[in-house]
Amino acid sequence: MGKAAGSFSRQTDEVAEQAGCLPVINVPRRERPQACLGIKMRSLSYNLIFRWFASCLLALVCLAHTPSGFAAEEAVAEQTPGESGFWVANEHNIQDISVELGIAGRFKLGSWTEVRLSLPSDAFESQANVTVIALDSDGVPVEVKAPVPETVNGRMNYRVPVKIGRRSSNLQIHFVTGEPGNSQTTIREIPIVDLAEPIQATQRWFLQIGADLGMADALQRYSSRLGDTTVLLPLSEPSQLPEAWYLMEGVDLVVWTANDSAQVEKFQPKQLEALQEWLKLGGRMVMSVGARAPELIADSKPLARFAPGKFDRMAEVRDTTELEALVGREARIDRAVGGALTVAVLKETIGVSRVVEGSRQASYPLWIRSAVGFGTVDFFSFDFTADPIASWEGREPLLKILLEDISDRQEETKNAAPTGRSVAHFGYTDIAGQLRMALDQFPGVRNVSFFMIGAILVVYLVLIGPGDYFFLRRFKLRMEWTWVTFPVIILLASIGIWRLATWSKGTALKLNHVEVLDVDMASSTVRSTSWFHLFSPETKRYDIRIQPTHIPATAWNQLESWQGLAGSGLGGMSARQSISTVPTPYAIDFAPGDLTDASLKQVPIQIWSSKTLMGRGWGEMDEFEAEPLNERESELIDGVLHNPTNMTLTDCYVFHGRWAYFVATLPANGTARLVPGQSVQNTGKVLKRRRVQELSEGDSLWDRQSTDVARIMEVAMFYSAAGGPGFTNLSNRFQSYVDLSSHIHGDRAVLVGKVEQPASQVQIDGAPAAEGDSQTWSYVRIVYPVQRRSDSETAQR
């Protein structure tokens, strides 16, 4: 037995040395103390169970938190010098392939974007199945099947929607022809940074169409960090504009200088329709027109859909007192180059006229802000790039005022915490990150502290070592009984650890689901935004789909996808590390021939881990005839509130201007009357929940560590009206379309109420999640048009 033990020890040393581990110390036999056979066998047993103990330690560490997976560095394949990407396999012998990503070579992490592929039409002998694979925010590969290509000039052009969640990752493109077992496969792998430059989810993205109206200079000279957190990107080719609205999800603002009719004619009707849909579903646009207005915004012209009224005529304005007063400049505009200001005159305008020149008999709105569905358009009736505005010293201050309105004046307050400090302490700097953290708290799922893990390890070591020895001595048993007591201790410890794990994590699939359903009464547009977290009690793959149940819209469109964490903290999309080792991709499965209907297939979730997902839906509601609300004195409103849904809304608030009105209940398909002065409160105090008058505007009551989902949603839905970063010390750049504060301060009123059940149902493997194992928060917002008092009073505001 001694020889066997020595041989085993020497073999162990050799294996350890080859593996680069510390060798086992080998004591000469003659120097070893003589001991009984039982002691020797126990020494061998300790060596044999070393790996088991390491596995047990790993299991204990996993109890501490609810991770999304295990840490691992992203593997980047070797790239051929001088070539964008490389062939992993090329059984079709493809030599000519063009791959483009994003818009004008940029895309935003965590938002939908587009991959454009172009190959010769004779590249394949039979029809090929084309898929694009990218990593999600957890580093798990996600595949999307390409739709049927469009053949133009002898080339097949594919347009594939994707979401990219890792800044340092590769894009894989698969081409497969033939039948299973007799197929040909070609795989092209390209580093993301070789295709397009990623834009961080915590940055703003402004897309410039046409000549620069001075926005770039205004951003560079802006007296805050707005210029550092904003990417202004000129659109180099009209063909780069997507044909589906959600492929512009990462764009925060479109700035269009409409003074070139030849350029506008290059845009396809599908592209302009997609841009209009993007606006209606929460986008923002700044449009400047001038002498070319009759060719661009007149009836039936390409850009007429974006104008806040009908084009009437062109006019010359010499009295620009209001515009000069707005920017605080005494120098007259018409004296800059000795000419009058040419403007496009609109009739039947909608929205709020920010600057109006002239008299009541002949008024000329120069700046109109109008609501288009859930988005807004800032329309300037003059050309920023033409004289006299181009030479006017007040042009840049005017753009700064515009930027302040877009970015929120409280964006860079002294109260805002440094970004690095926020990431280190909280792991996020955006309010979407706080919502993600709150939704990752599941009922019945407990986090075991590291102190408890340490205590368990100490107790375990004591039991298997001195505890076992003294137990045998205490009951005067022979040491050979360790062959019985030692396995019993291991068995009991394993059972105890497993019971602790099941007690802390549970054995049921759990769901946290938040949904916001928005209805715009003026445009009959309906949209839905859902965030949902799944917690799995086992390692399994799931099919996930959102099924509408109470949405008042026809031809409903629904997209499901993963949800990323904005920022560079642990698990953030801008971080370099990946936190998954799952090699097999799951799919974002689009319905055949329909790129507006997608579900998730075979989503992998590790045991006792969670997955963060989201869904966006949209559709049109049947026209609903209802009188607009009326604005009275001091911005007070009255009228009848209509509920176009079949859900009863409770604990409602109506926000307009600086006033908020409480409405206890709005019945399903019913009405409620709003009376001026009744149950009216200050909007800021309602959203901030201020209870004492002594608090100054700079005092922050926001708890950035709070996991109160209802409270987080109250602020996220009206972020700017609640005080923005001056109140929360968090930004709102990742999913800013959820904020409807811009509608509150215009010719709209927004009602928000709670409903018992979401308007959509999350189905997992074809069945809804059990009610006892799910938490839901559901809100309905209804946007009502408001008939304002007069244009002159509007201009004064």
N, C-alpha and C positions, 0 to 999 in steps of 0.2 A: 504493500500500500504506500510505503514511503517513496519507493521509486516512481510509482504512478503519480503521486502528488508532485514530486520534483519534476517529472516530465511535463505534467500539466502546467506547472509554474513557468518552466522554460518556454514552452510553446506560447503561453500567454504573453511573456515578455517579448518574444519575437514578433507576434502579431501586433502588439501595441507599438513596438518600435517602427514597424513598417507603416502603420497608420499615422505615425507622427504624434502619438500620444506619449504621455509619461510612462516609462517602464515600471514594472512591478519590481520592488526591491527583493532580490533573491539572497536570502541568508544561508550560508553554508550549513549543511546538515549537522556537522559536528558541533556547531555553536548553538543549535536549537535546543531548548529545554525539552526533556522527555515528558511526554504527557500521554494520557490514555487515548484509546482509539476514538472515543466519542468527541474529545476536544478537537482532534485532527479533522474528523469528518465535519464538525461544525465550521471549522475554518474554510474547508472546501465549499460548504454550503453558502457561506457569506460571499465568496467569489462568484458562485454560480447565480446568486440572486441579485447581483449588482445591477444588471440591465433591467430587471423587473423593478427595482427600487427607483431607477432613473425614470422609467415610464410612469410609475406612480407619482413621482414628483411633478412631472409634466401635467398629469391629469389634475393635480391639486392647483397648479398655477392657472389652469384654464377656468377654474371655478371663480376666480377673482372678479372677472368682468364678463361682459357679453360681447366678444369680438366678432368681427366679420370674417375673420380667417387668420392665417398665420403669416408672419412677416417673411418676405422674400424679396430679393432684389430683382428688378426687371431684367430679363435677358435680352440683349440686343445682338442680333446676328451680325456677323462680319459683313461689311459693305465693300463692294468692289470700288476701288478708287476711280473717281471721275464719272461715276454712273449713279443715277438716282435709283436706289433700290437694287434688288438682285433677284435672280430666278431661284427659288427653292426647288422647283421642278418645271420643266418646259417640254412636255411630251408633244405639244402641238407645234413646237418650233416657231413660236411667235417672235418676230423681230421688230415689229412696229407697234408700239402701244403708247398712248398718251394718258396720263393720269393727272387730274387737277382736284384740289380740295378747297372747300370754303368759297368765300366771296373775295375776289381780288387778292388771293393768296393769304387770307386771314380767316380765322374761325375762333369762336369762343368755346372754351372748355365747358362741358356739361350741357351744352345746348345743341339742338338739331342743326346739322349742316349738310352739305352735299358733296359727294364724290362723283366726278365726271370722268368716264372712261371712253376712250375712242380707239377702235381697232379696225383693220381692213375688213370689209364685209365677207371676204373669202378666208378669214382666219381659221374657221372651223368647217369641217365637212358636214356636220349635222348641228342641230340646235344645241347650244351650250347652256348649262346652268352656271350662272355667275353669282358669286356671293362675295361680300366684303366683310371682313372681320376686323373689329377694333376693340380695344380694352375699355371696360367701364371704369368707374371711379374706384372700385375695389381691385382692379387689375385682372378681372375675369373677362375672357374673350366673349364678344357678342357678335353674332353674324346676322347680316341682313341680305336677303336674296334680291338680286337686281330685277327690276321689271323688264318687260320686253323692250329691246332697244329701238331707237329710231335710226333708220338708214338714210344718210344724206351724203351725196357725192362719193358714193362707194365706200363709206365708212359706217360702222355700227357705233352709235353713241348711247352710252348707258348713263343714267342719272340715278344715283343711289343715295337715299337719306341715311345718315349715320349720326351717332353721338359718340364723341371721343372724351374719355375720362382721365387719361394719363398723358401728361405733357411729354414725357420721355418714353415713347412706345413706338411700335411699328404698326403699319396698316398692311393687312394681307388681303390679296385678291385671288380668288379661286375660280378656275375655269374647268368644268368637268363635262365631258361628252361621252356618249355611249351608255350601255346598260351596266348595272352592278355586276362585277366579276369580269367585265370586258369593257372597261372604261379607260379614258385618257384624262390625265390631270395635269394642269399647269397652275403653278402658284407663283405669284409675284409678291414680294415683301419689300415695303418701302418705309423708311423712318418718317414719322410724322413731320419732323422739322424740315425734311427735304421737300415736302409738298406745300406746306403752309406754315405760317408763324402763329402759334397759339396766343390767344388773348385770355388773360386770367378772368375767372368768373367774378372777381371783385373789381374789375375795371369796366368803365363805360366804353361802348363802341358806337362812334358816330360815323355814318356812311355818307360821304359827299358825292352827289350827282351833279355834274355840270361844273362850272368854274367856281373857284373858292371865293366865297363872299366875304372873306376876312375872318372866318371862324378859327383858322389855324393860328393867326397872329393873336387873336383874342385869348385863345387857350394858353399860348406861350406866355403872355403878359398878365395872365389872371393872378390876382394876389392871394392865391391859396393853392392847395394841393390838387385842385380840380384838373389842371393841365397834366399833372403827373399820373393821374388815375384815369385818363381819357385817351382813347385811341381814335384819331380822326383819319379815316381811310378814304381816299378818292376811288371811285369806281372807274377802273381803266377801260373796261369794255362792257357795253350793255348786255352782252350775252352771259355775263357772269351773274346777273341778277337771277335768283331762283324762280321757278315757276310754281312753287308751293309756299304758302305763307309761313309755315312753321320752320322752314329752312332758313328764315331770317330771325329765328327766335332770339339769337344772341345779340342782335342789333338793337341798341337803345334809342337811336335817333337817326332819321334820314334827313339830310339837309340838301334840298334840291334848288339850285339856281336855274330856273326855267327861262332861259333866254336864247336857246338854240333849238329851233324846231327840227333841224336835220338830225340832231342827236336823239331827240325824243322819238322820232319816227323809227329809230333802230330798235326800240323796245317792242317786244312781241305783246299781243293782247293778253296772253296768259301771265306774263310778268307783271303787267299793270294791274291785272285782277288780283294776283297774289299780293302785291303791295297794298292794294285797297283792303283786302281781307286782313292783312297784318295790322293795318291801322285800326280796323273795326274791333280786332281782338286784343287791343292794348298797346299798339305802337304809337310813336310820336314822330311828327314830321314838321320841319320848317321849310316853307316854300316862299321863294322870292320871284316875282314876275316883273315885267317891265314893258318895253315897247313891243315885244313879241306876244303879248297876252292874247290878242285876237286870234292868233294861229294855234294857241295852246290850250286856253281855258274857255273859249267860246263854246256854245252849244255844239255837241257831238264831237268836240275836239278831244285829243287823248287825255289831257290833264284836267278836264272839266270836273271830273269826279272828285278831285281834291280841293276844289275851290269852295269856300263857305258861302256860296250864293251864285247867282247867274250873272255872267259877264254882260255889261251894259255898253260901255264905251271907254275910250281912253281920254284922259284929261290932263291939263297942266296946272299944277298947284304952285303958287308963289308964297302964299301965307302958310308957313310951316311952324308956327309959334308953339303948338302943342308938342310936336316932336322935339323941338329944340329945348323946351322946358323939361321934357322927360329926362333927357340926358344931362341937363344942367349946362348947356352950351349957349352962349349969347350970339355966336357967329351964325348968320343966316345961311341956310342951305343954298338958296338960289344965288348967293353972292360968291360961292366957292369957285365956280367957273363961269358965272354970269349967265346962268340959264335956269329955267323953271324945272320943277320936279314932275316928271311924267309918271302918272299912276293909272292903274286899271280900276275902273269904277264898277262895283258890283251892285246888284239889286236883289231884294228878297234875301238879305244876308241872315245868317244864323250865327250864334255864338256871342262872344263879348268883344266889343271894339275897344282895344286898348288905347289906340291913338286915333282921334278923329279931327280932321281939319275942315275949315270952312264954316258955314252957317247952317241954320236949320233948313233954309231953302236950298242950299247946295252943299251938302256935307260929303266929305271924302274920307272914308275909313282907310287908314294907312296900315294898321296892324290889327288883325282880327284873330282871336283865338276861339276855335270851335271844337266841339266834341264830335267825333265820328265813331259811333258805337262806344267802345271802351277806350278808344285812343283819342288823341288830340292833334290838331293841325294849327300851327302858327303861320298865318298867311300874311305876307307883306306885299302890298300892291305896287311896290316900286322895286327897281333892280339895284341890289347892293353893289354890283360890279360895274355899274355905269355912273357917269357923272350926272348930277352933282353929288350923289351920295358917296361914290368912290373917293372923291377928293375932300369930303367933309370930315372935319376932325372929330365929329361926334359919332362916326360910324362904329368905332371900336367900343366906346362906352355903351352904345345901344346894344351891341352884341353881348356885352357883359351883363346887362340887365336881363337879356334873354337867357343867358346861361345860368344866371342866378335863379330864375324861375324854373328852369329845367332841373337844376341840380339841387335845389332847396337851399335857401340862404343860410340855414343853420348847419350846412354840411361841414364846415370847418370851424366849429366853435372851440373855445378854450377847454370846454368840458370833455371833448372827445379824447379818449385814451389813445396812446400810441399804438400803432398797429402791431408791432412786435410784441409788446406787452400783452395785448389782448389775445394774440395767437398762443403765446406761451401759457397764459393762465386759463383760457377758456377753450382753446382749440378752434375758435372761429371768430370772425370779425363782422359777419353779415347776419342779419336777423333770420335769414333762411337757415343758417347753421344752428341757431338757438332752437328753432322749431324742430330741426332734425334731432337734436340732442333730447328734446322733450319727448318726441315720439318714440325714442328708443327706450323709454321706461315702460315696462310691461307689468301689469298686476300679477302678483304671484312669482315674479322673477326677482330674486334677491342677489345682491352682490356680496360675495364672501370676502371679508377684508384680508389683507396680507398678514395682519397680526394673527388672525385665526389660523391661516395656513401655516405660519411659522410655529404656532403652538401645536398644531396637529403633527408637524414633522418632528418636533422635539419629543412629544409623547410617543410617537411611533419608534424613534430611535432608542428611546429608553426601554420600550417594551421588548424589542427584538434583541437588545444587547443585555445590559445589566438586569433588566426586569425578568427576562427568561432565566438568567443564571440564578438570581436570588429566589425566584419561584421554586426552582428545582431544589435549591439548598434548604428553603424554608420547610418544604414538605419531605425532605430527606429522600428525594428520588435520585436514581442514578442519572448521570449526565447523558446516557444514551437516550433518555426520554425526550431530549431536545428534538429528535426526529418526529415527535408527535406534537410537542408544544409549539415549536417554531412554525410549522405549517398552519396550526390553529390560529396563531397570532396574525399571520399573513392573511388568512381567510377572513378573520373578524375585522381586520383593518380595511380590507378591500370592500367588505359589505358596508362598513361604516362610511367609507368615503363615497361609495355609490349612493347610499341613502342621503348623505349630505348633499350630493350633487342633484339628485332628483327633488329633494326638498327645496333647494335654492333656485333651481331652474324650471322645475315642473316637467310634465310629460305631455302637454297639449300644445297644438299649434295656436299661436296667438296673433292677433291683428290689432294695430292702432291705425285708425283711418280718419283723416280730416278732409272735408270737401267744402269748397266755396262755389255755389251756383250763382252766376250773374245773369241778369235779364235786363236788356236795354229796351225801354218802351218805344223810343223814337225810331230806332232802326230795326226793331224786332230781332235783334241778335241775342243769342244765348251762348254762354260758354261755361265750362266747368273745369275747375282745377282741383286735383286730388293729390294728397300725399298719404302714402300708407307704408307702414313697416310690418314685416312678417318676422316672427320669431319661431324657429323650427326646433322641436325637441329631438330631432334626428337628422342625420345627414341624408338629404333627399333632394330630388329635383321636382319642381312644381310648374304646372301650367296656370297662368294667371291672366285674368281678363276682367275688365270693368264693364258691367252691364247696366245701362240706364234703366231706371224704374219709374221715376217721377219727374222726368225732364220734359218741359212743355215745348218740344221742338220736333220738327219732322226732318228726315234725312240726316240723322245724327251721325257725326264723325267722332271717332275716339282713338287716341294714341296712348299706348302704355310704354313706359321705358324706365330705366333706372334713374335714380336721383343722386347727384354728387354733392360733395361737401366743398363749398367755396373756400379758397385760401390755400396756404402752404403748411398748415398744421398737420398733425398726425392724421392720416387718412384723407387729407385734402387733395384736390385734383392737381394742384401745382406742386405738390411734394414729389420727391424723387423716388421714394420707396413705393413698392406695391405690397398689398397685404392679402394676397391670395396665391395659392399654388394649384388652382383648378385649371387643368389643361383643356378640357372639352368645353367648347363654347355653348352658350344658350342662344336663343334666337328671338329677335324682334320680328314677329311673323305678320307681314302685311297680307291682307286679303288679295286674292288674285285680281290683278288689274285695278286695284284701288289702293292708292298711297295715302289715304286718309282714314284707314281702319287697320289698326295693328294691335296684337296681343303679345304676351310673353310666353315662350315655350321652353320648358326644361330649365327653369331658373335654379341653379344649385345654391343650397344653403347648408352650411356645416351644422353639426349638432350643437345645440344651445347657442346659436348665432342668429343674427338678424340681417335682413336685407332691406335697403331703403329704395322704394319705388315711387313712381308718380304717374299721373295720367292727365291728359288735356283733351277736352272734348268741346265741340262747337256745332252749331246748327242755327237754323232760322225758325222763328216762331210765327205762327199764323198772325196776320195783322190784327192788332188789338186796339179798338177805338176807345180812346180815353182822353178827356180834356187835360191839358197841361196844368200844373200847379201855378198859382199866381203869386208874384212877389209884391208885398206891400211895403210900407215904410220900414226903414232900418233893416232891410234884408229879411224881414219876417215873411213867411209864406203861408198860404192856406190852399185848400182844395181837397179833392177826393183821392185817396190812395187806393189803387186797384192791385189786386193780387192775381196775376195770370197763371199761377201754379195751383196744383191740387193738394198743396201742403199748407198746413196752418203754421203761421209764423208767430213766434212769441218773443217777448222781451225785445221789442223792436226800437230802433232809433232812426230818425230821419235827420240827415245832416245837410245843411245848406248854408254856405257862407260861414259866419261865426256862430250860428245857432244850431242847436240839436233839440229834437222833439222826441219825447218818449211816447210810444204807442204800445200798450200792453199786448194786444193781440190783433193780427190781421188774418181774418178767416180765409180758408182755402177757396179760391175763385170768388172771394168776397171783396168788400171795400171797408174803408174806415176814413172818417173825416178828420182833416188836420185844421186846427183852429189856431190863428196867431196868438201868441202869448200863453197858450195853454200847454203846460208841462214843458216849457222851453228852458233850455240851459245853455251854457257856453260850450262850444264844441271842444275847445282845448281842455277844459276841466273835465268833461265827460271822458275823453280819451285818455287823459293822464290820471283820472280818478283823484283829482285834487280835492281835499276836504278842508284845508285851512287856507285862509286868504293870505297869510303872511309869507307863504312860499314864493320866492322870486322865480322869474322865468328861467334862470340859470340852474335852479336846483333840480336835480334828477332823482326821480323816485323809482327808476327802473332797476330791476334786479336781473343782471345778465346771467345769473346762474339758476334762474327760476325754470321749473319744468311744468308750469301751469299753461297747458296748451291753449285753453280758452283765452287767457290774458294775452298770450303771445299773438294769437290771431286777431284780437281786437286792435292791436297796434299795427300789425303787418297789413291789415286791410285798409288802414288810413294812416300810413306811416308818416307822411309829411305833415298832415293835419295834427298829428299827435306831437309834433316837435322834431321829428326826424332824428338825426344823430345827436342833436343837442339834448334830447331827452333820453335816448336809449344807449348812446355811445356805441352804436352799431350802425353799419351801413345797410343799404337796401339796393344793392346793384345787381345781385344775381337774378332775382325774379321780381323785378320792380313793377311788372305789369299787374301784380296783385293789388297794388296801391291805387285807389280811386280818389285820392285827395284832389287831383286836378279838376275832377267833375264837381266837387263840392263848391269850389270857388268860381265856377262858371255859371252857365245857364242851365244847370242840372241840380237835382237833389237826389241823394242816394239813401235808400232805406236798407238797413241790415237787420235781419232777424234770425233767430235760431229755429231749427226744426228737429224733431225727435230722431228721424232716420235720414241718412244721406239720400240725395236724389239718385245716386248710383250705387250699385252693389258690387263689391269685390268678390269675384268667384275664383276659388282655388281648386284646381283639378275638376272643374265643372260644377262645384257646389259652393254655396256661400259659407263663410266662416261661422262657426258656432257663436251664438250671441253671448254666451257666458264667458267666452274666451276672446272677446273683441271689445274695443273701446272706439266710439265714434264721436266726432264733433262735426256738426253740419250747419252751414250758414247759407242763407239766401240773401243776395243783394239785388235790389230793383232800382234802376236808374230812371228817374222821371224828368221830362223836360219842364222847364220853368219859364213862364212868360214874364220877362223882366219889365221894369217900369218904362224906361225910355233910353234912347241911345245917348242923350246928353248926360243923364245921370250915370249910365254905365261908363262913359268915357271919364267922368270925374273920379270914379273909383279906380 
